[in-house]
Amino acid sequence: MTLGQLRRHPIERAPRSVTVVENPSVLAVARARERDTALLCLSGKPSHAALLACDQIVTVGGRLALHADFDIAGLGIVRQLQSRYEDRAAAWRMDADDYRRAVVGSTVDLDPTHVPDTPSSPPLADTMRIHARAAFEEAMIDTLLADTRT
């Protein structure tokens, strides 16, 4: 939805939990598999429209389950949304074990000196610094969608 659409037609009801992902590929696969789930795709850094959608979801009582890439930007997105929504948003599938599974086969370097702390899962940052590789949501699509079965 666009910013204008959300302003004209605000979200008035939301499921108890809405899954928030960073990458459009997750949304595309969910649609192709005809998944009936509450899924909000940020398409990267949250836009004003994405933040307004999250604001509206939280205002009507929904909670946000946050997932993003295991890279510097992805960690920043999760941290930004957790800070903004506090107890209404939680990192989901964003721990050291999930990272270890997702990073298998990754060849994308990650500067370990730039990995920020991950307060919701302190071992995650340490594990990412050790492996020094980014891992993307595409590597976890099956797991993410399996968790969102309705």
C-alpha positions in Angstrom: 0.0 0.0 0.0 1.1 3.5 -0.6 1.4 6.3 1.9 -1.7 8.0 0.4 -3.7 4.8 0.6 -2.8 4.2 4.2 -3.7 7.8 5.1 -7.1 7.5 3.2 -7.8 4.0 4.4 -6.0 3.3 7.7 -5.6 -0.2 9.0 -8.5 -0.6 11.4 -8.1 -4.3 12.3 -5.0 -6.4 12.4 -4.2 -9.9 13.2 -2.6 -10.6 16.6 0.8 -10.9 14.9 2.1 -9.5 11.5 5.3 -10.9 10.1 7.6 -8.1 8.8 10.3 -9.0 6.3 12.9 -6.9 4.4 13.0 -8.5 1.0 10.3 -8.5 -1.7 11.4 -12.0 -2.7 9.9 -13.4 0.5 6.6 -11.7 -0.4 6.7 -13.0 -4.0 7.3 -16.6 -2.9 4.5 -16.3 -0.3 2.1 -15.1 -3.0 3.2 -17.7 -5.5 2.6 -20.4 -2.9 -0.8 -18.8 -2.2 0.1 -18.3 1.5 -2.7 -16.7 3.5 -0.7 -15.0 6.1 -0.3 -11.4 7.5 3.0 -10.4 5.9 4.4 -6.9 5.5 7.4 -6.4 3.2 9.6 -3.4 3.8 11.5 -3.6 0.5 14.7 -2.6 2.3 14.9 0.3 4.7 11.5 1.1 6.0 9.8 3.9 4.0 7.3 6.3 5.4 4.5 4.1 4.2 6.0 1.0 5.8 6.4 2.9 9.1 2.8 4.2 8.9 1.5 0.6 8.3 3.5 -0.6 11.3 2.2 2.3 13.4 -1.4 1.5 12.4 -0.9 -2.2 13.1 0.5 -1.6 16.5 -2.2 1.1 17.3 -5.0 -1.4 16.7 -3.3 -4.0 18.9 -1.1 -6.0 16.5 2.4 -7.2 17.2 5.3 -7.2 14.8 7.5 -10.2 14.2 10.6 -8.7 12.6 13.0 -10.4 10.2 15.6 -9.0 7.9 18.9 -9.9 6.2 21.8 -10.9 8.4 23.9 -8.0 7.3 24.6 -4.5 8.7 21.5 -2.9 7.1 19.2 -5.8 8.2 20.4 -5.6 11.8 19.8 -1.9 11.7 16.3 -2.3 10.4 15.4 -4.8 13.1 16.9 -2.6 15.8 15.2 0.5 14.5 11.7 -1.1 14.5 12.3 -2.7 17.9 13.3 0.7 19.3 10.3 2.4 17.8 7.7 -0.2 18.8 9.3 -1.6 22.0 7.2 -4.4 23.4 5.0 -4.5 20.3 7.8 -5.7 18.1 10.2 -8.6 18.5 13.0 -10.0 16.3 11.9 -13.4 14.9 14.3 -16.0 13.4 17.1 -13.6 14.1 19.4 -15.5 16.4 22.9 -17.1 16.1 21.4 -20.5 15.2 19.3 -19.1 12.4 22.3 -17.1 11.1 24.5 -20.2 11.1 21.9 -22.1 9.0 21.4 -19.2 6.6 25.0 -18.4 6.1 26.0 -21.8 4.7 27.3 -21.2 1.2 27.3 -17.4 1.4 30.2 -15.8 -0.3 29.3 -12.2 0.6 31.9 -10.7 2.9 30.9 -8.8 6.0 33.2 -6.4 7.8 33.2 -7.8 11.3 34.2 -4.5 12.8 30.9 -3.0 11.6 28.6 -5.6 13.0 26.5 -3.8 15.7 25.5 -5.4 18.9 22.3 -7.3 18.8 20.5 -6.7 22.1 17.7 -9.1 21.4 20.2 -11.9 20.8 23.7 -11.0 21.9 25.3 -14.2 20.5 24.1 -13.3 17.0 26.6 -10.3 16.7 29.5 -12.4 18.0 28.7 -15.3 15.6 28.4 -12.9 12.6 31.7 -11.3 13.5 33.3 -14.8 13.6 31.9 -15.9 10.2 32.3 -12.5 8.6 29.7 -13.3 5.9 26.3 -11.8 5.2 23.2 -14.1 4.9 20.0 -13.0 3.2 16.4 -13.8 3.7 16.3 -15.7 0.4 18.3 -18.4 2.1 15.6 -18.8 4.7 12.4 -18.5 2.6 11.2 -22.0 3.3 11.8 -21.7 7.0 10.2 -18.3 7.2 7.1 -19.3 5.3 6.8 -22.5 7.3 6.6 -20.5 10.5 3.8 -18.3 9.1 1.4 -21.1 8.3 -2.1 -20.2 9.2 
